[in-house]
Amino acid sequence: MAISVFDLFKIGIGPSSSHTVGPMRAAVLFLGALRERGLLEAVERLEVRLYGSLAATGVGHGTDSAVIMGLMGEWPDRIDPSLIGPRMSALRSSGELLLDGRLIVPFDWARDMLLLDENLPYHPNAMTLSAWVDGAVLHQDTYYSVGGGFVVDAAQAATGQLDQDASVLPYDFSSAAELLELCQRHQLRVSELMLANEKVWRPEADIRSGLLRIWQAMQECVANGLRHEGILPGGLNVKRRAARLHRSLQELGKPNVIGSTLSAMEWVNLYALAVNEENAAGGRMVTAPTNGAAGIVPAVLHYYMRFNPDACDDDVVNFFLGAAAVGILCKKNASISGAEVGCQGEVGSACAMAAAGLAEVLGASPGQLENAAEIGLEHNLGLTCDPVGGLVQVPCIERNAIAAVKAINAAQMALRGDGEHFISLDRVIRTMRDTGADMHDKYKETSRGGLAVSAIEC
């Protein structure tokens, strides 16, 4: 399975990569299948079946709206998030869905949007889409949103092939040990090795410009988070804090990362809060590698770019490439899906990625980078995914801020060493996988355990 840096960092919308971005992409893929088969004009009815975690927390994560938008032909990286609410209101009042943005199809919400309390065998984030004509199924497919916006259909799931990309990479690796061996043998930094692999898909100029577009989207997300105030949607009445915190920090004067570490950490908190408040509000996002953990990587990169006077665009590119190497390992050998392994797969993976990215731009050796990622992930093992009310707000927003600071500390600790350490990154990733397998389903993005239940009981 060949995974690109652009698979891990994708522009989309909040509040969830697995519950919003993935289902919207699945619906567009279903729409494309109808179009390819020449069946689009014949559709008289559509049915959406959401299973497992998509059903349990789908309403709070906007899964139902995302699927509808996908059936209307909208892609998560192109849609204007402000249009979703009005379009959903119009559909509910008229009972008519504009399939592919042009074909009117009746849609009865109670009949055609089904949230089912059952799991399909392949993955807890499952959905089945059906198109009907004359009372019979015209076309049907099942999709699995496996985390980070990645989607596989029933045919791929049956073969166990998560990705049909069979590209041959010059420096292919499936473990941290292999990555380190390749770096040593070819005398490459991790970012250099990753760049060579990325050139299989696109020219270097496109890689750099694409990653800088990702960085621009992250900066815009932070800026929006610092500008918007009020109450986050969903009914928990959670107040946005980033704008007020920003005003408070501005009054302190220009912080210095060396002379005032506490002040610098407050800016890290601010960046993470801003991103995840925008995510919770359904704004424009970048998966990093998921939406639930989308504040960690940009918070750490903002920290580096703000406090390092010599920072430049090359650092942005190398940061993303170093981070992506670790994200690839987490996805290949465990999971980045909270519904599959708990929040350790989302926040834990993002913390490890951010630590690796920061270590890379601070001059870490491949061994030190691997150590930074190991520290970041190790100290998130066992982290449950228990969003209160099925919303990516409590404890998700603060959890990103804490993990961003943890990532910086992990990089600093690794840079003080020589890359040698007791537990390898590969072992920690395997432990995350095994811990997720042992974890009760109620702690894996179902809002049926942990803080989600404690908040209701209190």
C-alpha positions in Angstrom: 0.0 0.0 0.0 1.6 3.3 -1.1 0.5 6.3 0.9 1.3 9.9 0.0 1.7 12.9 2.2 -1.4 14.3 0.5 -3.4 11.3 1.7 -2.7 12.2 5.3 -3.1 16.0 4.9 -6.3 16.7 3.0 -8.3 19.9 2.9 -11.9 19.2 3.9 -14.5 20.3 6.5 -15.3 19.6 10.1 -16.2 18.2 12.4 -14.8 14.7 11.6 -12.6 13.2 8.9 -14.1 9.7 9.4 -17.7 10.8 10.1 -18.0 13.8 7.8 -15.2 13.9 5.1 -15.2 10.2 4.5 -19.0 9.8 4.2 -19.2 12.8 1.8 -16.5 11.3 -0.3 -18.3 7.9 -0.3 -21.5 9.5 -1.4 -19.7 11.3 -4.3 -18.1 8.0 -5.3 -21.6 6.3 -5.3 -22.8 9.2 -7.5 -20.0 8.6 -9.8 -20.8 4.9 -10.0 -24.4 5.7 -11.0 -23.1 8.1 -13.7 -20.6 5.6 -15.1 -23.3 3.0 -15.4 -25.7 5.4 -17.1 -28.2 5.0 -14.2 -28.3 8.5 -12.8 -31.3 9.8 -14.8 -33.4 6.7 -13.8 -33.1 7.1 -10.0 -36.5 7.5 -8.3 -35.5 7.0 -4.7 -32.3 7.0 -2.5 -31.7 5.2 0.8 -28.9 5.8 3.2 -28.1 3.3 5.9 -25.5 4.2 8.6 -24.0 1.5 10.8 -21.9 1.3 13.9 -20.1 4.4 15.0 -21.5 6.4 12.0 -25.0 5.7 13.4 -24.0 6.2 17.1 -22.4 9.6 16.7 -23.3 10.5 13.1 -25.8 13.2 13.9 -23.4 15.0 16.2 -20.6 14.6 13.6 -22.8 15.8 10.7 -22.6 12.4 8.9 -26.2 12.6 7.7 -25.6 16.1 6.2 -22.3 15.1 4.7 -23.8 12.1 2.8 -26.6 14.3 1.4 -24.1 16.9 0.3 -22.1 14.2 -1.4 -25.2 12.9 -3.2 -25.7 16.5 -4.4 -22.2 16.3 -6.0 -20.2 18.3 -3.4 -16.6 17.3 -2.5 -15.3 18.0 1.0 -12.3 20.0 -0.3 -14.4 22.3 -2.5 -17.7 22.8 -0.7 -18.5 26.1 1.0 -19.3 25.0 4.6 -21.8 27.9 5.0 -24.0 26.4 2.3 -24.7 23.1 4.2 -27.2 24.4 6.8 -29.4 26.2 4.3 -29.4 23.3 1.9 -30.3 20.8 4.6 -33.2 23.1 5.7 -34.5 23.3 2.2 -34.3 19.5 1.8 -36.2 18.9 5.0 -38.9 21.3 4.2 -39.4 20.3 0.5 -38.7 16.6 0.8 -36.7 16.9 -2.4 -33.0 16.0 -2.9 -31.1 17.6 -5.8 -29.1 14.5 -7.0 -25.9 15.5 -8.7 -27.0 19.1 -8.1 -29.6 18.9 -10.9 -32.0 15.9 -10.6 -34.9 16.2 -8.2 -35.4 12.9 -6.3 -37.9 12.6 -3.4 -36.3 12.1 0.0 -38.3 11.2 3.1 -35.9 11.7 6.0 -37.6 9.2 8.3 -37.8 6.5 5.6 -34.6 7.1 3.7 -32.0 8.1 6.4 -31.6 5.1 8.6 -29.3 5.0 11.7 -28.9 1.3 12.6 -27.6 -0.1 15.9 -25.5 -2.8 14.3 -22.0 -3.3 13.0 -20.8 -4.6 9.7 -17.9 -7.0 10.0 -15.1 -5.1 8.2 -15.1 -1.7 10.1 -17.3 0.1 12.6 -17.6 3.1 10.2 -19.9 1.6 7.6 -22.6 2.9 5.3 -24.8 1.4 2.6 -26.2 3.6 -0.2 -29.0 2.4 -2.5 -30.6 3.9 -5.6 -34.1 2.6 -6.4 -36.4 2.6 -9.4 -39.9 1.0 -9.7 -39.6 -0.3 -6.1 -36.4 -2.3 -6.8 -32.8 -1.6 -6.1 -31.1 -0.1 -9.2 -27.6 0.1 -7.7 -26.2 -0.4 -4.2 -22.8 -0.3 -2.5 -21.3 -0.4 1.0 -18.5 1.9 2.0 -16.2 2.0 5.0 -14.8 5.3 6.3 -11.6 3.9 7.8 -10.2 7.2 9.3 -8.6 10.3 8.0 -11.1 10.6 5.2 -9.9 7.3 3.6 -12.8 5.4 2.1 -12.9 1.8 0.8 -15.9 0.1 -0.9 -17.2 -3.4 -0.3 -15.1 -4.9 -3.0 -11.9 -3.5 -1.6 -12.9 -4.6 1.9 -13.5 -8.1 0.7 -10.0 -8.4 -0.6 -8.5 -6.7 2.4 -6.9 -4.2 0.0 -7.3 -0.7 1.6 -5.7 1.1 -1.3 -5.5 0.2 -5.0 -2.5 2.4 -5.6 0.2 -0.1 -6.6 2.9 2.6 -7.3 6.4 1.3 -6.8 8.3 3.7 -4.5 12.1 4.0 -4.6 12.3 3.8 -0.8 9.3 1.8 0.2 9.1 1.1 4.0 6.5 -0.6 6.2 8.3 -0.2 9.5 10.4 2.4 11.3 13.2 -0.1 11.3 13.1 -0.2 7.5 12.8 3.5 7.3 15.9 4.0 9.5 17.9 1.4 7.5 17.0 3.1 4.2 18.1 6.5 5.6 21.4 5.0 6.8 22.1 3.0 3.7 21.4 5.9 1.3 22.6 8.7 3.6 19.2 10.5 3.5 17.3 12.5 6.0 13.7 11.4 6.5 12.3 14.3 4.6 14.7 13.7 1.7 13.6 10.0 1.5 9.9 11.0 1.6 10.4 13.6 -1.1 12.0 11.0 -3.4 9.0 8.8 -2.8 6.5 11.6 -3.5 8.1 12.2 -6.9 6.5 8.9 -8.1 3.2 10.7 -8.1 4.1 14.3 -9.0 7.0 16.7 -9.8 8.9 18.2 -7.0 7.6 21.7 -7.8 4.0 20.4 -7.5 4.8 18.6 -4.2 6.2 21.8 -2.7 3.4 24.0 -3.9 0.8 21.5 -2.8 2.3 21.3 0.7 2.4 25.1 0.9 -1.3 25.1 0.0 -1.9 22.8 2.9 0.0 25.2 5.1 -2.0 28.1 3.8 -5.3 26.3 4.6 -4.0 25.6 8.1 -3.1 29.2 8.6 -6.6 30.3 7.3 -8.2 27.9 9.7 -6.3 29.3 12.7 -7.2 32.9 11.5 -10.8 32.0 11.4 -10.7 30.4 14.8 -9.1 33.5 16.2 -11.8 35.7 14.7 -15.0 33.7 15.5 -16.6 33.9 18.9 -19.8 32.6 20.5 -21.3 29.1 21.2 -20.3 26.0 19.3 -23.3 24.2 17.6 -24.7 20.9 18.9 -26.4 21.7 22.2 -23.6 21.4 24.7 -23.3 25.2 24.9 -19.5 25.1 24.7 -18.0 28.5 24.4 -15.3 29.4 21.9 -12.2 30.5 23.8 -9.5 31.1 21.1 -10.5 34.7 20.2 -10.5 35.8 23.9 -7.2 34.0 24.6 -5.7 35.6 21.6 -6.6 39.1 22.8 -5.1 38.3 26.2 -1.8 37.0 24.7 -1.5 40.0 22.5 -1.6 42.3 25.5 1.5 40.5 26.9 3.7 41.8 24.1 5.9 39.7 21.8 6.7 36.4 23.5 10.2 34.8 23.3 10.4 31.0 23.2 13.7 31.0 25.1 13.0 33.7 27.7 9.4 32.8 28.3 8.6 29.2 27.7 5.2 29.4 29.5 4.2 32.2 27.2 5.2 30.3 24.1 3.2 27.3 25.3 0.1 29.4 25.6 0.5 30.3 22.0 0.6 26.6 21.2 -2.6 26.1 23.1 -4.1 29.0 21.3 -3.4 27.6 17.8 -4.7 24.2 18.7 -7.9 25.6 20.3 -8.5 27.8 17.2 -8.3 24.9 14.8 -10.4 22.5 16.8 -13.1 25.1 17.5 -13.3 25.7 13.8 -13.5 22.0 13.3 -16.3 21.7 15.8 -18.2 24.4 14.0 -17.9 22.6 10.7 -15.5 25.0 9.1 -12.7 24.5 6.5 -10.1 22.0 7.8 -7.1 20.0 7.0 -7.0 16.4 8.2 -3.8 15.9 10.1 -4.2 12.9 10.0 -7.8 13.2 11.1 -10.2 16.1 11.9 -10.6 15.0 15.6 -6.8 15.5 16.0 -6.4 18.3 13.4 -5.1 21.0 15.8 -1.9 19.3 16.8 0.2 19.4 13.7 -0.7 23.0 12.7 -0.2 24.2 16.3 3.3 22.8 16.4 4.1 24.1 13.0 2.7 27.5 13.9 4.9 27.4 17.0 8.0 26.7 15.0 7.3 29.3 12.3 6.4 32.0 14.8 9.3 31.6 17.2 12.1 30.8 14.7 13.2 34.0 12.9 15.0 31.9 10.3 11.9 29.7 9.4 11.1 29.5 5.7 8.9 27.6 3.2 11.5 24.8 3.0 10.9 24.1 6.7 7.2 23.8 6.1 7.8 21.2 3.3 10.3 19.2 5.4 8.0 19.4 8.5 5.1 17.8 6.6 7.3 15.2 5.0 8.9 14.2 8.3 5.4 14.0 9.9 3.9 12.0 7.1 6.6 9.3 7.4 5.3 8.6 10.9 1.6 8.9 9.9 2.2 6.3 7.2 3.6 3.9 9.8 0.6 4.4 12.1 -1.9 3.9 9.3 -0.1 0.8 7.8 0.5 -1.0 11.1 -2.3 0.1 13.4 -5.0 2.7 12.7 -5.7 6.4 12.7 -9.4 5.8 13.3 -11.0 6.6 16.7 -13.8 4.2 15.9 -11.3 1.4 15.5 -8.6 1.9 18.2 -9.8 4.9 20.2 -8.4 8.3 20.4 -4.8 7.0 20.7 -5.1 6.4 16.9 -6.1 10.0 16.3 -4.5 12.2 18.9 -1.7 9.7 19.6 -0.8 9.4 15.9 -1.0 13.2 15.4 1.2 13.8 18.4 3.8 11.5 17.1 3.6 13.1 13.6 4.0 16.6 15.0 6.9 15.5 17.2 8.6 14.0 14.1 8.0 17.0 11.9 9.4 19.4 14.5 12.4 17.2 15.1 13.1 17.1 11.4 13.2 20.9 10.9 15.3 21.2 14.1 18.0 19.1 12.5 17.2 15.7 14.1 18.9 12.6 12.7 16.6 9.8 11.5 17.1 8.0 14.8 16.2 11.1 16.8 13.1 11.7 14.7 12.0 8.1 15.3 12.6 8.6 19.0 10.6 11.8 19.1 7.6 10.0 17.4 7.9 7.1 19.8 7.8 9.4 22.8 4.8 11.3 21.4 2.8 8.1 20.7 3.9 6.1 23.8 2.4 8.7 26.2 -1.0 8.6 24.4 -1.4 4.8 24.5 -4.8 3.7 25.8 -6.4 7.0 25.1 -10.2 6.5 24.6 -12.5 8.2 22.1 -15.4 9.3 24.2 -16.9 12.5 22.8 -19.6 14.0 25.0 -22.9 14.1 23.1 -21.2 12.6 20.0 -19.7 16.0 19.3 -16.0 16.7 18.6 -15.9 19.3 21.4 -15.4 17.8 24.9 -12.8 16.5 25.5 -11.5 16.7 21.9 -10.6 20.5 21.7 -8.5 20.6 24.9 -7.0 17.2 24.1 -5.4 18.7 21.0 -3.9 21.5 22.9 -2.4 19.2 25.5 -1.0 16.8 22.8 0.5 19.7 20.8 2.6 20.7 23.9 3.4 17.1 24.4 4.7 16.8 20.9 7.1 19.7 21.4 8.4 18.2 24.6 8.9 14.8 22.8 11.0 16.5 20.1 13.0 18.4 22.7 13.7 15.2 24.7 14.7 13.3 21.6 17.1 16.0 20.4 18.9 15.8 23.7 19.6 12.2 23.0 21.4 10.3 20.3 18.5 8.4 18.9 19.1 5.3 21.1 16.2 4.4 23.3 14.6 1.4 25.0 11.3 0.9 23.2 11.1 1.3 19.4 8.4 3.2 17.5 7.4 0.0 15.8 6.7 -1.7 19.2 4.7 1.3 20.3 2.6 1.3 17.1 2.0 -2.5 17.6 1.0 -1.8 21.2 -1.5 0.8 20.0 -3.0 -1.7 17.6 -3.3 -4.4 20.2 -4.6 -2.0 22.8 -7.3 -0.9 20.4 -8.3 -4.5 19.7 -8.7 -5.1 23.4 -10.5 -1.8 24.0 -14.3 -2.1 24.6 -16.4 -0.7 21.8 -18.0 1.8 24.1 -14.6 3.6 24.3 -14.3 3.8 20.5 -16.3 6.8 19.2 -19.7 5.6 20.2 -20.3 8.1 23.0 -21.5 5.1 25.2 -18.6 5.1 27.7 -16.0 7.2 29.5 -16.5 10.9 29.7 -19.4 10.8 27.3 -21.4 8.9 30.0 -19.9 10.6 33.0 -21.0 14.0 31.7 -24.5 12.8 31.4 -24.6 11.2 34.8 -23.3 14.4 36.4 
